[in-house]
Amino acid sequence: MEAPLRVGRMTLDPRGFVTDANLEAAEIAGMNQSDLIGHQFPLLIEWAGRMGEPFDFTFDPSTGVRRHLRVVGTNLPDSTAATHSPVTISFVDLSENREIRNELESIRDGIRQREKTETEIEQYQNRLRSIASQQSLTEERERRRIATELHDRISQNLVSANIQLSVLIDSELGEADSQQIRHVRSVLTEAIHNTRSITSELSPPVLYEQPLGTALEWLAEQASRNYHLKIDFRITANDAEEGRGTGLPDDVQVVLFRGTQELLRNCHLHAHARKVEVRMIRSEAGLRVDVIDDGIGFAPGEPAEDRGNGLFLLGERMKQMGGSLSIRSGPGEGTCITMLAPDNGAWSEKQEEPSNRTRRRHQ
């Protein structure tokens, strides 16, 4: 609660000398009452006679502390008597209020600067998020381009060379030559296999040729085989969502596919899990993919150096497309990571199986 304003009153003679003053006037002026009486304020007489309304003035007492005062009332019999009659002036101290206003203004300036800084940081984060998303899509397009080059040029050339060598074996060659050709064909066959394997890893055809559910099932099979994990894969579709089937945009499908791939890799490398559940759930909120493991878990707030930047980048990519990434984990409690891509009404994936029926276990 604010303290009431103290009102000082003092009477000045026509020359501006104080002839009477109350204690409040002395306290506001920062002087003893006896010292204030006899002090001269010629300008107050001039202003009071000329203005007849509130006005401010500055007073520097002998203490050296400048006071900011406001005259709030004058007792003038009439305007012509101002130079011949005593004048009683009522005034208040603005010094403390002015200091408070200055402090409040400084606080407001600080708040405005902080809001500006926070806005700039948010804009910067949005730009970084956009760059991360664009980088991810650019990387995926480059993967696809390289995979196409490997398939259409290198792999096809290797297959052609292998066929030609098979024709030579059937021709009339010596045993030594035939044996050498068989060895070369064996090397070519291995190269063809490796090229196809690299092509599939770079840009799996299933990612672009099949619905996301099929692509994730293929991914679960690959992870189960490569990481020796027991993976339970499920697709659940809300009845209201079935049959809408307009398909996912490529960028959404890519982010969810690559995100699941990254999470399954983490289950093997960091969580040391034995069992993993991958759930793809269609609901009114959108499309959700859960990856749940029985691994060692971690505290979500702990430094992520050991886990790398994968989760951070995945979270930024999800935010960029309007989705989210949530983590539930604890030391020794396993981990559940959820990717949610919101249904904006423009896309939906067609499910071939009835809801809650698709369940495949990979070992």
Secondary structure, 3 states (H helix, E strand, C coil): CCCCCCCEEEEECCCCEEEEECHHHHHHHCCCHHHHCCCECHHHHHHHHHHCCCEEEEECCCCCCCEEEEEEEEECCCHHHHHCCCEEEEEEECHHHHHHHHHHHHHHHHHHHHHHHHHHHHHHHHHHHHHHHHHHHHHHHHHHHHHHHHHHHHHHHHHHHHHHHHHHHHCCCCHHHHHHHHHHHHHHHHHHHHHHHHHHHHCCHHHHHCCHHHHHHHHHHHHHHHHCCEEEEEEEECHHHCCCCCECCHHHHHHHHHHHHHHHHHHHHCCCCCEEEEEEEEECCEEEEEEEECCCCCCCCCCCHHHCCHHHHHHHHHHHCCCEEEEEECCCCCEEEEEEEECCCCCECCCCCCCCCEEEEEC
